[in-house]
């Protein structure tokens, strides 16, 4: 028998002695793995939550911070593998061992590395049942302490955790924005940057917004063309900052078009909503979306999925698809939730669908849930039902009651403005003293958009509320004076165009109160030197919507466009030209300005959106500017076929407007540029003009019988005509003339001066080409004190028509 070596005897003796002295240490030494790896491998083999929870129960005494993080990660991965109907967040959250895991994380979070910390925070938020989970608060605090050392990827993940808690305006999100700003120049990860851009967009300055746009444009080509999520986030960022930046939107749109197969109903729905808000038109994407969504109609048999399909496809569907959508929805209408009913109602507004049976079904669901809607949702309901001409006293009364109950307790200016505006749309729009006092209480906090909304509502009350006129009007007029005072105060305190524009860009110019509009234009004129290629499109659009002629601002817009045209995207040229067309104004460098704009567009005529091209041609025609290449690119069979395809997916009202502008443009070219030899595509329309009154006078200014000389304009000379040919007059007896009388209301003139707008000036020009002597009478003149009697008006008409002056 071999003898045991002495050193082994000694080792065994020492180990037994150690076990006797420290039984606990021996137990740990014997059973705890040398590394944490085996436990993590065991967790990774778990296939359901119960196995993970069993593992936690067995090993809770020895789990390290890394293993705790791994357990959270496994639970989250299992949830992500399930469909939305099979996810069981509540079951996981209520399990006793989830509480154990929660407590372990609470005790060990300070030991976690940065990645594990943020990941556990994200997953805890997904499972959290309480609005203020102590673990979430502790993890956020710890992450804040470590913030400066986070890389951009981790920073983006942490910002998303804050966004999930709606902490967009928190000091912590502000700190993240500052870190992004300081490190922007060296940032190369667009995927992470796009997440941060969306999350910090509510806090950053206009200058920083532009820096992010520029950086994104620079990095865009570094991402893979399949990065749909990145493109979607960039589009969301542009939506959040209300900036329709064409170059980036086109790049994002190309990503979407290249990855059609990846886009599901949710993705398409999200993209179309973003495009609608930004007023970005992509005919190719809409047609692709329409085709793909139409194929989904028979596949969506659950109310939730079908409502989303109805809302997304409805506004772009053809007549047959719309009919199918409505009939299917009628069958499901009894099962709609309050949220789904509101979504359907808004879609019907977009579709301009006044299907009374469907509206009745949807409003019955709305009625049941009316008490649960928030102020903004109540406004959307009111706007949609007003547009759809739905009237039911019982529903309107309850809707008004809900709006008033919110108004009595609301103290947020924007929310109060929503409620007041919604009430002003109802059949009885008056407010009692409590309502008026609520408006007065928030006025010092209001921005220009809120003040404009209040003023619009008060003016509607004054015009509509005849029943309460005597008792309420005085208070309403005082309220208007206060609105005017606070509006002027905000404008006078503006110290830069960027800050002013933050408030103005949401204001609807046509409803802006006169007094505030005048002060606003004066403030814009004060900052005229700050207008540049970055903001020129937005300023031009605002002026177009106000109908206010400021030659100083328009001259600056023209100058900036000419000098910085290479920095202006071609697709925004229409917005720049529009105020000149609408207000009938030629800048000093007219030919250079219009020529520069058209030249900048020429290479894009083949890909320009058909609607935009029609509006552009019409706008230039009102200004008597007729670029031949642009116009001939419109009036050809290929373009008109493209336009017809696009008109099919537009709402009926928008389609009608586009067709009307096309016909007006056709008439304008045929009358003013016959040398182009563009035919009458819309023969009957192009050769007729509606007039308030017309007559024929002989050479002695005596009226002639109308019938024998009322020749149809369809018998016009063959093309080409000579310029200024008196087409109609040439068929009258020698010395006779046709008289066209036009009464012009306030909409025919600029808001600030009696300067005729573009369309009225063009109509006068065309009637004169057609051989009429045109007499235009403005409502300011017709309703003046000088013409307050019937005799005075008759004398006035005799003088204008016959040249008779009463002695």
RAPENOR-V671128 format. One record per run of one state. SS is the DSSP state (2 for helix, 1 for strand, 0 for the rest). FROM is the first residue (numbers start at 1). LEN is the number of residues. Records with the same first field share a line. If there is no record, write none. Layout:
SS: FROM-LEN / FROM-LEN
This chain:
0: 1-5 / 22-1 / 32-5 / 45-4 / 60-5 / 81-8 / 94-2 / 112-2 / 128-6 / 150-2 / 165-6 / 187-3 / 201-5 / 223-5 / 241-5 / 259-1 / 263-2 / 279-4 / 300-3 / 315-4 / 336-2 / 352-4 / 373-2 / 388-5 / 410-3 / 426-7 / 446-2 / 465-4 / 493-4 / 505-4 / 512-2 / 527-1 / 531-5 / 547-4 / 564-1 / 568-2 / 584-6 / 605-5 / 623-5 / 635-2 / 648-4 / 673-1 / 677-6 / 687-6 / 698-5 / 704-3 / 710-3 / 716-13 / 732-5 / 745-1 / 750-6 / 757-1 / 770-2 / 783-2 / 788-2 / 803-5
2: 6-16 / 23-9 / 37-8 / 49-11 / 65-16 / 89-5 / 96-16 / 114-14 / 134-16 / 152-13 / 171-16 / 190-11 / 206-17 / 228-13 / 246-13 / 260-3 / 265-14 / 283-17 / 303-12 / 319-17 / 338-14 / 356-17 / 375-13 / 393-17 / 413-13 / 433-13 / 448-17 / 469-24 / 497-8 / 509-3 / 514-13 / 528-3 / 536-11 / 551-13 / 565-3 / 570-14 / 590-15 / 610-13 / 628-7 / 637-11 / 652-21 / 674-3 / 683-4 / 707-3 / 713-3 / 729-3 / 746-3 / 758-12 / 779-4 / 785-3 / 790-13
1: 693-5 / 703-1 / 737-8 / 749-1 / 756-1 / 772-7
